[in-house]
Amino acid sequence: MFSERFDLSPKPVDRVVWDAPAPVRRAYVIRVLKHLVYIDRDTRYFMKDRLGAKQLYEELAAMFLLPVDEGYQDSWQCLEVLYSLVQDELEWTRFYDSVEYVGSRLLTLAGESHASSSGVRDESLMFSKYRDEVNRIFELGGVVWRLDSASTLQMDRPEEVQRLESEVKKALSEDFSPAHDHLEKALRFMTDRRLIDPANAVKEAISAVEATANTLCPSATTLGDCIKEMRKAGYPQLLVLMIEKAYAYASNEPSVRHGKNVNATVTIADAELLVHVSLALIRYLLGTHGHGSQVQ
């Protein structure tokens, strides 16, 4: 489209996290779902590369333990019954579940019809188009979720951040295994729709920094000890203070690193900041160790 070619599409003001807006649902049904299903269990119709509307309705109703609209068995009504379920009747969390499920069914369909000679399932062209269109609709609607290659919705992150994640995880994978594990958990708590937990994302991200620092500074037992050693070793004091403040935030925020009698108040925005800062701090610690300032 003209507006997309020249990057003139209006940008959503708000980031939609805990909702599935009606325009997004409607666009999904009209622009995506209607092109993927056909009227099955009817000798007049058969499309081997599409999903049967009656079967899909049955599967979604069973998945969510919903009362069944018997109209789905009628070839004249089945499509509208399915569209109405997805667009209007499902709770917003179940709408996203259905988006993932349809994608997984397309991948299964591809595996049944187009398995490669090596036995490894190829990603179907239909699923690729499905994922691209879903992600385009979600982006236009301000929805933060993006469908990945396994048909799982993950929180959208800038490409630069994703590259940093990959770079840091690779650097930690061998000699910094505990830090790598903490970072993996932090990213799952930050991006996986089923696991979103801002407080735990902060805890694991700071723990990843702490584990990295402790590996570089074996004599220390906490990140606080490492910070003291970094000051002695001649690290820039204001940068050390930044690490200290991030550690202090995670330690002082209720129910993050220490149990409190009040609930955590960490928002997704707070967690994103701390996770991104932690990635940068880990990269900094790894980059300076053995190259200039280092903790003995």
C-alpha positions as CSV (number, residue, x, y, z in Angstrom):
1,M,0.0,0.0,0.0
2,F,1.0,3.6,-0.6
3,S,1.2,4.5,3.1
4,E,3.3,1.5,3.9
5,R,5.7,2.0,1.0
6,F,6.5,5.5,2.1
7,D,6.2,4.7,5.8
8,L,3.2,7.1,6.1
9,S,0.9,4.9,8.1
10,P,-0.4,6.5,11.3
11,K,1.5,5.1,14.3
12,P,-0.5,3.8,17.2
13,V,-0.3,6.0,20.3
14,D,-0.7,3.3,22.8
15,R,0.9,-0.1,23.1
16,V,-1.8,-2.8,23.5
17,V,-0.8,-5.5,25.9
18,W,-3.7,-6.8,27.9
19,D,-6.5,-6.6,25.3
20,A,-7.5,-7.7,21.8
21,P,-9.2,-4.6,20.3
22,A,-12.3,-5.1,18.2
23,P,-10.8,-3.6,15.1
24,V,-7.8,-6.0,15.3
25,R,-10.2,-9.0,15.8
26,R,-12.3,-7.9,12.8
27,A,-9.2,-7.3,10.6
28,Y,-7.9,-10.8,11.6
29,V,-11.2,-12.4,10.5
30,I,-11.6,-10.5,7.3
31,R,-8.0,-10.3,6.1
32,V,-6.7,-13.6,7.4
33,L,-9.1,-16.2,8.6
34,K,-11.6,-16.0,5.7
35,H,-8.8,-16.9,3.3
36,L,-7.7,-19.9,5.3
37,V,-10.9,-22.0,5.7
38,Y,-13.4,-23.8,3.6
39,I,-16.7,-25.6,4.1
40,D,-15.6,-29.1,5.1
41,R,-17.7,-32.3,5.5
42,D,-19.6,-31.3,2.3
43,T,-19.0,-33.2,-0.9
44,R,-19.3,-30.0,-2.9
45,Y,-16.1,-28.5,-1.4
46,F,-12.6,-29.8,-0.8
47,M,-9.4,-27.8,-0.4
48,K,-6.5,-29.8,0.9
49,D,-4.4,-26.7,1.7
50,R,-7.1,-25.0,3.7
51,L,-8.5,-25.7,7.2
52,G,-12.0,-27.1,7.5
53,A,-14.3,-24.5,9.1
54,K,-16.5,-27.1,11.0
55,Q,-13.5,-29.0,12.3
56,L,-11.7,-25.8,13.4
57,Y,-14.9,-24.6,15.2
58,E,-15.1,-27.9,17.0
59,E,-11.4,-27.8,18.0
60,L,-11.7,-24.3,19.3
61,A,-14.9,-25.0,21.2
62,A,-13.3,-28.1,22.8
63,M,-10.1,-26.3,23.6
64,F,-11.9,-23.6,25.5
65,L,-14.8,-25.8,26.9
66,L,-17.4,-23.6,25.2
67,P,-21.0,-24.4,24.6
68,V,-21.5,-25.4,21.0
69,D,-23.6,-23.5,18.5
70,E,-25.1,-26.3,16.5
71,G,-25.3,-24.1,13.5
72,Y,-21.7,-24.9,12.8
73,Q,-22.7,-28.2,11.3
74,D,-24.8,-26.5,8.6
75,S,-22.8,-25.7,5.5
76,W,-24.7,-22.5,5.0
77,Q,-23.9,-21.2,8.5
78,C,-20.6,-22.8,9.5
79,L,-18.4,-20.0,8.3
80,E,-20.3,-17.2,10.0
81,V,-20.5,-19.3,13.2
82,L,-16.7,-19.7,13.2
83,Y,-16.1,-16.0,12.3
84,S,-18.5,-14.9,15.0
85,L,-16.7,-17.0,17.6
86,V,-13.3,-15.6,16.9
87,Q,-14.3,-12.0,16.3
88,D,-16.9,-11.5,19.0
89,E,-17.3,-14.3,21.5
90,L,-13.9,-15.3,22.7
91,E,-12.3,-13.6,25.6
92,W,-9.3,-11.5,24.6
93,T,-6.8,-14.0,25.9
94,R,-8.5,-16.8,24.0
95,F,-8.5,-14.8,20.9
96,Y,-4.7,-14.8,21.0
97,D,-4.8,-18.5,21.8
98,S,-6.8,-19.0,18.7
99,V,-4.4,-17.0,16.6
100,E,-1.6,-19.3,17.8
101,Y,-3.6,-22.4,17.3
102,V,-4.6,-21.6,13.7
103,G,-0.9,-21.0,12.9
104,S,0.0,-24.3,14.5
105,R,-2.7,-26.1,12.4
106,L,-1.2,-24.5,9.3
107,L,2.3,-25.8,10.3
108,T,0.8,-29.3,10.9
109,L,-1.0,-29.1,7.5
110,A,2.4,-28.3,5.9
111,G,4.0,-31.2,7.7
112,E,1.4,-33.6,6.4
113,S,1.5,-32.4,2.8
114,H,5.0,-31.0,2.2
115,A,7.5,-32.8,4.3
116,S,11.0,-32.5,2.9
117,S,12.9,-35.6,1.8
118,S,15.1,-35.4,4.9
119,G,12.0,-35.8,7.1
120,V,12.3,-32.2,8.5
121,R,9.1,-30.3,8.2
122,D,9.3,-27.2,5.9
123,E,7.6,-24.1,7.0
124,S,4.7,-23.7,4.5
125,L,4.3,-20.7,2.3
126,M,0.7,-20.4,3.7
127,F,2.0,-20.1,7.3
128,S,4.6,-17.6,6.3
129,K,1.9,-15.4,4.7
130,Y,-0.3,-16.0,7.8
131,R,2.4,-14.9,10.2
132,D,3.3,-11.8,8.1
133,E,-0.3,-10.7,7.8
134,V,-1.1,-11.3,11.5
135,N,2.0,-9.3,12.5
136,R,1.1,-6.5,10.1
137,I,-2.4,-6.3,11.6
138,F,-1.1,-6.3,15.1
139,E,1.5,-3.6,14.3
140,L,-1.2,-1.4,12.8
141,G,-3.4,-1.9,15.8
142,G,-0.7,-1.1,18.3
143,V,-0.7,-4.7,19.7
144,V,2.7,-5.6,21.1
145,W,2.5,-9.4,20.2
146,R,4.3,-10.9,17.2
147,L,3.9,-14.4,15.9
148,D,7.2,-16.3,15.6
149,S,8.1,-19.2,13.4
150,A,6.7,-21.7,15.9
151,S,3.3,-19.9,15.9
152,T,3.9,-18.5,19.4
153,L,3.1,-14.9,20.2
154,Q,6.1,-13.0,21.7
155,M,6.4,-9.4,22.7
156,D,7.8,-7.3,20.0
157,R,11.3,-5.9,20.4
158,P,13.3,-3.6,18.2
159,E,15.7,-5.5,15.9
160,E,18.7,-3.8,17.6
161,V,17.6,-5.3,21.0
162,Q,17.1,-8.8,19.5
163,R,20.6,-8.6,18.0
164,L,22.0,-7.6,21.4
165,E,20.1,-10.5,23.1
166,S,21.6,-13.0,20.6
167,E,25.1,-11.6,21.0
168,V,25.0,-11.6,24.8
169,K,23.5,-15.1,25.0
170,K,26.1,-16.5,22.7
171,A,28.9,-14.8,24.8
172,L,27.5,-16.3,28.0
173,S,26.8,-19.8,26.6
174,E,30.0,-21.5,27.5
175,D,31.9,-20.0,30.5
176,F,29.0,-18.1,32.0
177,S,26.4,-20.8,32.1
178,P,24.6,-19.6,35.3
179,A,24.4,-16.1,33.9
180,H,23.1,-17.5,30.6
181,D,20.3,-19.4,32.4
182,H,19.2,-16.3,34.4
183,L,19.2,-14.2,31.2
184,E,17.1,-16.9,29.3
185,K,14.5,-16.8,32.2
186,A,14.5,-13.0,32.1
187,L,13.8,-12.9,28.4
188,R,11.0,-15.5,28.7
189,F,9.4,-13.5,31.5
190,M,9.7,-10.4,29.4
191,T,8.5,-11.7,26.0
192,D,6.5,-15.0,26.2
193,R,2.8,-14.2,26.2
194,R,2.1,-17.1,28.5
195,L,4.8,-16.2,31.0
196,I,4.8,-12.4,31.1
197,D,6.0,-11.5,34.7
198,P,7.7,-8.1,35.0
199,A,8.9,-8.6,38.5
200,N,10.5,-11.9,37.7
201,A,12.0,-10.5,34.5
202,V,13.7,-7.8,36.7
203,K,14.9,-10.4,39.2
204,E,16.4,-12.7,36.6
205,A,17.9,-9.9,34.6
206,I,19.8,-8.5,37.6
207,S,20.7,-12.0,38.6
208,A,22.3,-12.5,35.2
209,V,24.4,-9.3,35.7
210,E,25.3,-10.6,39.2
211,A,26.3,-14.1,37.9
212,T,28.4,-12.5,35.2
213,A,30.2,-10.2,37.6
214,N,30.7,-13.0,40.1
215,T,32.3,-15.2,37.4
216,L,34.7,-12.4,36.6
217,C,35.3,-11.7,40.3
218,P,35.4,-15.1,42.0
219,S,36.2,-13.6,45.4
220,A,32.9,-11.8,45.5
221,T,29.6,-13.5,46.6
222,T,27.2,-10.8,45.6
223,L,26.9,-8.1,43.0
224,G,27.5,-5.6,45.8
225,D,30.9,-7.1,46.5
226,C,31.7,-7.0,42.8
227,I,30.8,-3.3,42.7
228,K,33.2,-2.6,45.5
229,E,36.0,-4.5,43.6
230,M,35.2,-2.6,40.4
231,R,35.6,0.7,42.2
232,K,39.0,-0.5,43.4
233,A,40.0,-1.7,40.0
234,G,39.5,1.7,38.4
235,Y,36.3,1.3,36.5
236,P,34.6,4.7,35.7
237,Q,32.9,5.6,38.9
238,L,29.7,6.9,37.3
239,L,29.3,3.7,35.3
240,V,29.8,1.6,38.5
241,L,27.2,3.8,40.1
242,M,24.8,2.9,37.3
243,I,25.3,-0.8,38.0
244,E,24.8,-0.1,41.7
245,K,21.5,1.8,41.1
246,A,20.1,-1.0,38.9
247,Y,21.0,-3.5,41.6
248,A,19.5,-1.3,44.3
249,Y,16.2,-0.9,42.4
250,A,15.8,-4.7,42.1
251,S,16.7,-5.2,45.7
252,N,14.4,-2.4,47.1
253,E,11.4,-3.0,44.8
254,P,8.8,-5.0,46.8
255,S,8.6,-8.7,46.0
256,V,11.3,-8.8,43.4
257,R,14.5,-10.0,45.0
258,H,13.2,-10.2,48.6
259,G,9.8,-11.3,49.9
260,K,7.7,-8.4,51.2
261,N,4.2,-8.1,52.6
262,V,3.1,-6.0,49.6
263,N,2.8,-7.0,45.9
264,A,5.3,-6.0,43.3
265,T,4.5,-2.8,41.4
266,V,6.9,-3.4,38.5
267,T,5.3,-2.5,35.1
268,I,6.2,-3.9,31.7
269,A,7.9,-0.6,30.9
270,D,10.0,-0.9,34.1
271,A,11.0,-4.5,33.3
272,E,11.9,-3.7,29.7
273,L,14.2,-0.9,30.8
274,L,15.9,-3.2,33.4
275,V,16.2,-6.1,31.0
276,H,17.7,-3.9,28.3
277,V,20.1,-2.2,30.7
278,S,21.1,-5.6,32.1
279,L,21.9,-6.8,28.5
280,A,24.1,-3.7,28.0
281,L,25.8,-4.1,31.4
282,I,26.6,-7.8,30.8
283,R,28.1,-6.8,27.4
284,Y,30.1,-4.1,29.1
285,L,31.4,-6.4,31.8
286,L,32.4,-9.0,29.2
287,G,34.0,-6.4,27.0
288,T,36.1,-4.7,29.7
289,H,37.3,-8.0,31.3
290,G,40.8,-8.5,29.9
291,H,40.6,-5.3,27.9
292,G,41.6,-2.4,30.2
293,S,39.9,-2.2,33.5
294,Q,39.2,-5.6,35.1
295,V,38.4,-7.0,38.5
296,Q,41.0,-9.3,40.0
